């Protein structure tokens, strides 16, 4: 497994798969640790109490889009991410686009 510092996903999935990925992301946020895996790359990070949330929705002709962006800063008092028993990691494995 390669640990990435940045990863991006562009894939077409069924609606229930998209809902599953969003649900897993939410579970990770609530458990204070999120892991995003795309192929052989994984990005793991701790979450904190305050998170900036941006949402944008748009409609163009026959296409709808919803963008969600979450951001937070690391804090000096944050526990190290190499403490495996602190919080379980929620892995969101995203399929590659064909």
C-alpha positions as CSV (number, residue, x, y, z in Angstrom):
1,X,0.0,0.0,0.0
2,X,1.2,3.5,-0.9
3,X,0.3,6.4,1.3
4,X,-0.7,9.4,-0.7
5,X,-0.7,13.1,0.3
6,X,-3.4,13.8,-2.2
7,X,-5.9,11.7,-4.2
8,X,-8.8,12.5,-6.5
9,X,-11.7,10.4,-7.7
10,X,-13.7,10.7,-10.8
11,X,-16.0,7.7,-11.3
12,X,-19.5,6.9,-12.4
13,X,-21.3,4.7,-9.8
14,X,-24.9,3.7,-9.1
15,X,-26.8,5.9,-6.6
16,X,-26.6,3.3,-3.8
17,X,-22.9,3.1,-4.2
18,X,-22.5,6.9,-4.0
19,X,-24.7,6.9,-0.8
20,X,-22.5,4.1,0.7
21,X,-19.3,6.1,0.1
22,X,-20.8,9.3,1.6
23,X,-22.1,7.2,4.6
24,X,-18.7,5.7,5.2
25,X,-17.1,9.2,5.1
26,X,-19.6,10.4,7.6
27,X,-18.9,7.4,9.9
28,X,-15.2,8.2,9.7
29,X,-15.8,11.8,10.6
30,X,-17.8,10.8,13.7
31,X,-15.0,8.3,14.7
32,X,-12.3,11.0,14.3
33,X,-10.4,9.2,11.6
34,X,-11.0,8.9,7.8
35,X,-9.3,6.8,5.3
36,X,-9.8,7.2,1.6
37,X,-8.4,4.4,-0.6
38,X,-8.2,4.7,-4.4
39,X,-6.5,1.7,-6.0
40,X,-3.2,1.2,-4.2
41,X,-3.1,4.7,-2.7
42,X,-4.5,5.5,0.7
43,X,-4.9,8.9,2.4
44,X,-5.6,8.6,6.2
45,X,-6.1,11.6,8.5
46,X,-7.6,12.4,11.9
47,X,-10.6,14.7,12.1
48,X,-11.2,17.4,14.7
49,X,-14.1,19.0,16.5
50,X,-14.5,22.0,14.1
51,X,-14.7,21.4,10.4
52,X,-15.4,23.9,7.6
53,X,-18.2,22.7,5.4
54,X,-18.9,24.1,2.0
55,X,-21.8,22.9,-0.2
56,X,-22.7,24.0,-3.7
57,X,-25.6,22.9,-5.8
58,X,-26.2,23.7,-9.5
59,X,-28.4,22.9,-12.4
60,X,-27.3,23.2,-16.0
61,X,-29.7,22.2,-18.7
62,X,-30.3,18.5,-17.9
63,X,-27.4,18.0,-15.4
64,X,-27.4,18.5,-11.6
65,X,-24.4,18.8,-9.5
66,X,-23.7,18.9,-5.7
67,X,-20.2,19.6,-4.5
68,X,-19.3,19.0,-0.9
69,X,-16.0,20.2,0.6
70,X,-14.8,19.6,4.1
71,X,-11.6,21.2,5.5
72,X,-9.9,21.4,8.9
73,X,-6.5,22.3,10.3
74,X,-4.3,20.0,12.2
75,X,-3.8,21.1,15.8
76,X,-0.7,20.9,18.0
77,X,-2.6,18.9,20.6
78,X,-3.8,16.3,18.1
79,X,-2.8,12.7,18.9
80,X,-0.4,11.0,16.4
81,X,-2.1,9.1,13.6
82,X,0.0,6.0,14.3
83,X,-2.0,5.1,17.4
84,X,-4.1,2.2,15.9
85,X,-6.3,1.7,19.0
86,X,-7.3,5.3,19.3
87,X,-10.1,5.2,16.7
88,X,-11.0,2.6,14.1
89,X,-10.3,3.7,10.5
90,X,-13.2,3.9,8.1
91,X,-11.9,3.0,4.7
92,X,-13.7,4.3,1.7
93,X,-12.6,2.3,-1.3
94,X,-13.6,4.1,-4.5
95,X,-13.7,2.2,-7.8
96,X,-11.5,3.4,-10.7
97,X,-13.4,4.8,-13.6
98,X,-13.4,2.7,-16.7
